[in-house]
Amino acid sequence: MKKKIAVLDYDIGNVRSVIKALEYVGADPVLTDNPAIILNSAGLVVPGVSAFGACIEKLQQKNLFEFLKEYLSSGRKYLGICLGYQILFDESEESPGVSGLKIFKGMVKKFPAGVKVPHIGWNSVRQSRTTMSYDGIADNAYFYFVHSFYPEPEDPEIVSGWTEYGITFASSIEHKNIWAVQFHPEKSSKNGLRLIKNFVRWCVGSD
């Protein structure tokens, strides 16, 4: 039997669509905030739709903040979606003074004046290099976005995809054991499902 894929339960955002997408591609997802279950899973998905500060506060309340830092540093496989991407960085203009996980150096910034926020709807992702996450997905494929802030990594080498919305921003990263995306693959039809399937295959092996 394949190992489970953990989906972090920290009361931020609707995880139902993420769980359904994982089930659709053949995974065995488990919604949990239990570190022991997470460590016994093949990979971890961290979704989230809320404010940066509220997200960090929830992680701290559930004693998951330091656990996540250790999990990520240990080399275990991780897929961050939306806030699950943003919290990997130092801090966010959305919540001044609140520290992120600081796995990567960089600031989460608000779209500049004159750009309609939130950025809602379908937009394309220009792949910066060949990656496992975009295997089988065409360059400039469309994904579904809902966000007002975006990470700006200091190291461009970790970026796997770029998107245009008033500016060019890093819409995804892939580095060692960490994949993270600003868009919502669980709401992005066949392209999103393919990315999720790629993650599952990476974690537990192909069928």
C-alpha distance (Angstrom), angle and dihedral (degrees) to the residues before:
residue distance angle dihedral
M1 . . .
K2 3.77 . .
K3 3.76 118.4 .
K4 3.76 118.6 -106.1
I5 3.80 126.2 -99.2
A6 3.79 109.8 -134.2
V7 3.81 119.9 -137.8
L8 3.79 111.3 -160.5
D9 3.80 113.5 -117.7
Y10 3.80 107.3 -155.0
D11 3.81 102.4 137.0
I12 3.82 94.6 -103.8
G13 3.78 118.0 124.3
N14 3.77 133.2 -24.1
V15 3.79 110.6 -57.1
R16 3.80 96.2 178.3
S17 3.81 94.3 93.0
V18 3.81 90.8 48.3
I19 3.79 91.5 52.2
K20 3.81 91.7 47.1
A21 3.81 91.3 50.1
L22 3.81 91.3 50.9
E23 3.79 90.8 49.4
Y24 3.81 90.6 47.9
V25 3.81 92.1 57.8
G26 3.79 91.8 48.5
A27 3.79 102.2 -96.7
D28 3.80 127.0 136.6
P29 3.83 102.9 -130.6
V30 3.78 123.5 -168.1
L31 3.81 122.1 -166.7
T32 3.79 107.3 -141.4
D33 3.78 148.0 145.3
N34 3.80 92.3 -164.6
P35 3.83 112.1 115.0
A36 3.81 92.2 -154.0
I37 3.81 91.8 56.6
I38 3.81 91.3 45.2
L39 3.80 91.7 51.3
N40 3.79 89.8 49.6
S41 3.82 91.6 53.0
A42 3.79 126.7 89.7
G43 3.79 93.5 -123.3
L44 3.78 144.5 -11.7
V45 3.80 130.5 -121.3
V46 3.81 117.7 -161.8
P47 3.81 113.1 -169.9
G48 3.78 125.9 171.5
V49 3.79 144.2 167.0
S50 3.80 112.7 -169.2
A51 3.80 140.8 72.2
F52 3.81 121.5 -44.5
G53 3.80 93.5 -122.2
A54 3.79 93.9 47.8
C55 3.79 89.7 50.3
I56 3.81 93.7 52.1
E57 3.81 90.5 45.8
K58 3.81 91.6 53.6
L59 3.80 91.3 49.0
Q60 3.79 90.3 51.6
Q61 3.81 93.3 46.4
K62 3.79 90.1 53.9
N63 3.83 92.3 44.6
L64 3.79 89.3 -117.5
F65 3.80 100.6 118.6
E66 3.81 97.8 81.1
F67 3.79 90.5 34.0
L68 3.82 90.6 58.0
K69 3.80 91.5 49.7
E70 3.79 90.3 52.8
Y71 3.81 92.0 43.7
L72 3.80 92.4 53.0
S73 3.80 93.4 44.4
S74 3.81 91.2 51.1
G75 3.80 92.3 65.5
R76 3.80 96.6 -111.5
K77 3.79 116.3 150.5
Y78 3.80 119.1 -94.1
L79 3.79 137.3 179.9
G80 3.80 114.9 -167.4
I81 3.81 119.3 -165.8
C82 3.83 122.9 -163.8
L83 3.84 103.2 -44.1
G84 3.79 87.5 16.0
Y85 3.82 84.5 65.6
Q86 3.81 97.9 42.0
I87 3.81 96.5 51.3
L88 3.81 90.3 62.6
F89 3.82 89.4 76.0
D90 3.81 135.2 74.8
E91 3.79 100.6 -96.6
S92 3.79 144.9 -38.0
E93 3.79 135.2 -117.2
E94 3.80 84.8 -136.4
S95 3.82 91.8 68.2
P96 3.82 111.2 23.3
G97 3.79 114.6 -154.5
V98 3.81 94.6 20.6
S99 3.80 113.7 117.7
G100 3.77 121.1 -139.3
L101 3.79 125.1 -150.0
K102 3.83 90.0 -80.4
I103 3.79 93.6 -144.1
F104 3.79 88.0 137.9
K105 3.79 128.8 26.1
G106 3.77 114.8 -114.7
M107 3.78 146.2 85.5
V108 3.79 129.3 -99.9
K109 3.80 104.7 -130.9
K110 3.79 137.5 -165.8
F111 3.78 118.9 -118.1
P112 3.81 110.3 -97.2
A113 3.79 125.0 -98.6
G114 3.77 112.8 -78.4
V115 3.80 94.0 38.2
K116 3.78 114.4 105.9
V117 3.78 111.5 -117.6
P118 2.88 138.7 -122.0
H119 3.78 95.9 41.9
I120 3.81 99.1 -134.8
G121 3.77 127.9 176.3
W122 3.77 142.5 25.3
N123 3.78 121.2 -22.1
S124 3.78 135.7 161.9
V125 3.79 128.7 -106.2
R126 3.79 119.1 -145.2
Q127 3.78 107.8 -150.9
S128 3.79 113.0 -132.1
R129 3.80 95.8 -160.9
T130 3.78 143.1 -12.4
T131 3.79 109.9 -68.6
M132 3.78 139.4 168.0
S133 3.79 91.4 -121.6
Y134 3.82 93.8 61.4
D135 3.81 95.7 40.5
G136 3.80 107.7 141.2
I137 3.82 92.7 9.9
A138 3.81 119.1 113.4
D139 3.78 120.3 -121.4
N140 3.83 111.8 -98.2
A141 3.79 90.8 22.6
Y142 3.80 116.1 162.6
F143 3.79 125.9 -110.0
Y144 3.81 133.6 175.9
F145 3.82 119.1 -102.1
V146 3.82 133.9 -169.0
H147 3.83 113.1 170.3
S148 3.80 146.6 107.9
F149 3.81 97.6 -159.2
Y150 3.80 133.1 52.4
P151 3.81 134.8 -168.5
E152 3.79 119.2 -111.2
P153 3.83 105.8 -159.1
E154 3.79 116.2 -152.8
D155 3.79 89.4 -144.6
P156 3.82 110.1 60.8
E157 3.81 89.9 -169.8
I158 3.81 91.1 77.8
V159 3.81 92.6 56.2
S160 3.81 114.8 105.2
G161 3.80 99.0 174.2
W162 3.80 140.7 25.3
T163 3.81 129.3 -158.6
E164 3.80 132.2 -167.3
Y165 3.80 119.2 -132.8
G166 3.78 110.1 143.7
I167 3.80 84.8 -47.1
T168 3.79 133.9 26.7
F169 3.80 110.0 -99.8
A170 3.80 135.8 178.3
S171 3.79 103.0 -101.4
S172 3.81 94.5 177.6
I173 3.78 142.9 13.3
E174 3.78 134.6 -162.3
H175 3.80 120.7 -171.7
K176 3.79 126.2 156.2
N177 3.83 106.2 -57.0
I178 3.80 96.0 -4.3
W179 3.78 129.5 88.9
A180 3.79 119.1 172.6
V181 3.80 134.8 170.2
Q182 3.79 135.2 -171.2
F183 3.80 92.7 -150.4
H184 3.80 125.9 70.7
P185 3.81 109.8 -106.6
E186 3.80 90.3 -177.1
K187 3.82 88.0 63.8
S188 3.81 96.9 38.2
S189 3.81 102.3 88.5
K190 3.82 118.1 -136.2
N191 3.82 96.4 -11.9
G192 3.78 92.5 52.8
L193 3.77 93.0 44.5
R194 3.79 89.5 51.1
L195 3.80 91.1 53.6
I196 3.81 90.6 49.4
K197 3.80 90.1 47.8
N198 3.80 89.4 50.3
F199 3.79 89.1 54.2
V200 3.80 92.7 49.4
R201 3.80 91.7 48.3
W202 3.80 90.0 49.5
C203 3.81 90.2 51.9
V204 3.78 102.1 41.8
G205 3.80 106.4 13.7
S206 3.79 131.3 -105.0
D207 3.79 124.2 -59.6
